[in-house]
Amino acid sequence: MLRSKKLLLVVLLFVFVVMTGCGGSSSSGGAAYNATGTLDTTFSTDGAAVAKDPAGGTDVDDSCKDLAVDSNGKIIAVGDGDNASGNVDLIVLRYNRDGTLDTTFSGDGIAIGADIAGGTNGVDRAYSVAIDSNNKILVSGQARSAAGNNDVVTLRYNTDGTLDTTFSTDGVAVATDVGGAATTNEYGEGVAVDSNDKVIVTGYSGSALGSVDLFVLRYNTDGTLDTTFSGDGIVLAVDVAGGTNTLDQGYSVAIDSNDKAIVTGYSVNALGDADIIVMRYLTDGTLDTTFSGDGIAVQGDVAGGTDVHDYAYDIVIDSNDKVLVTGYALNAIGNYDIVVLRYLTDGTLDTSFSADGIAVTANAAAGPDVVDYGFGITVDARNRPLVTGYGLTAGGNGEIVVLRYNTDGTLDTTFDSDGIVVVNDPAGEPNATDNGEAIAVDSSGRIFVGGYAGSPTADDDMVVIKLK
């Protein structure tokens, strides 16, 4: 009896240690680690890894548009930059945990994509990245075709940085004239991978009617369009918010626990204003009518303005399959505020989040009555939303902002005392314009932010920032 009581005490002590996180970081996504919002100086010595001219140009503009962390804790950043000839190339960088470029990836940590859709000396850009179950890297973006138009491109890289030739024979799937009109421009803005490693891409394309339509593509693992998805692998969303022959743009896609694809972006309504849209698709490509009645949730005037523009740029799904979206919207006095919306699984706004499902943050960088933009969103292991974007300071400078919210939609004051971190001039140029485009959390709960920052040579550099 005494031995069993001692054993019980040992078991209880062990459970307490595991649950409270004593003895180190949890490996389950940071449950035992609470980032406070300080720069991690073990990463690139000062917390910011700066990539200057990775495509080979000299003192040119480079930008990180998205990032992800693979299962080995390596950070993949994607974007674009000018090459030595003055053309724009697609860029994929992979960093080690300490912020150095990973030379096991493409020899120097940098993979460059140029003229990948058949054009010559054109423009190739990456907008989004996802990691599949084999740590292969999926990138979506745009590339100039031989006809001089922008086509949707989806690339898959092996872990060594080479293009995966088992995907579309050369590692690059090119989608042309997705919206039904010939020789139009198309952009792949968001990419995600489902539980079967099928690849889902969203973006927008010119249509035969002269409007711009939102699209969703699904690829098989071999890079062919998946014809079990809407018959041909392509779904078009037209006039989602009630406008006629207007603008519908998809910017981000996420996959829920049932492999349903959830897309966000914006659509112009009948009044000519842009509204935030969120759509959920079944695995066959049809809209899921259990979500908001018809598969589409439309929100306008979310920051308090009347008949104004509202934009969404990124989406994430938490562990409860709640959907979170970030972007920005005009308020009642005509300034843009950062907005975060949280939806229940039925497509209604979650009123346990900021009372009405919408958290609005103004003056994130302490500038009075100025513009604030939300561009990237994720959640940590406690389902707390993390957002990055742009805010103006009191001096009128644009800075990277990182915000953490509690699950009830209030700013988390354990994060840099007020819930907001402002990162000033990470590329070394005082009073430069800096912007946060993407955010991710690793398995230890550390926070990574990707974007761009002004440099002392008057160009923008790619930056990846780590907070602890």
Secondary structure, DSSP 8 states (H G I E B T S, - for coil): -HHHHHHHHHHHHHHHHHHHTTTS--TTTSTT----S-B-TTSTTTSEEEE-STTB-SS--EEEEEEEE-TTS-EEEEEEEEBTTS-EEEEEEEE-TTSSB-TTSTTTSEEEE-STTB-SS-BEEEEEEEE-TT--EEEEEEEEBTTS-EEEEEEEE-TTSSB-TTSTTTSEEEE-STTB-TT--EEEEEEEE-TT--EEEEEEEEBTTSSEEEEEEEE-TTSSB-TTTTTTSEEEE-STTB-SS-BEEEEEEEE-TT--EEEEEEEEBTTS-EEEEEEEE-TTSSB-TTSTTTSEEEE--TTB-SS--EEEEEEEE-TT--EEEEEEEEBTTS-EEEEEEEE-TTSSB-TTSTTTSEEEE--TTS-TT--EEEEEEEE-TT--EEEEEEEE-TTS-EEEEEEEB-TTSSB-TTSTTTSEEEE--TTS-TT--EEEEEEEE-TTS-EEEEEEEE-TTSSEEEEEEEE-
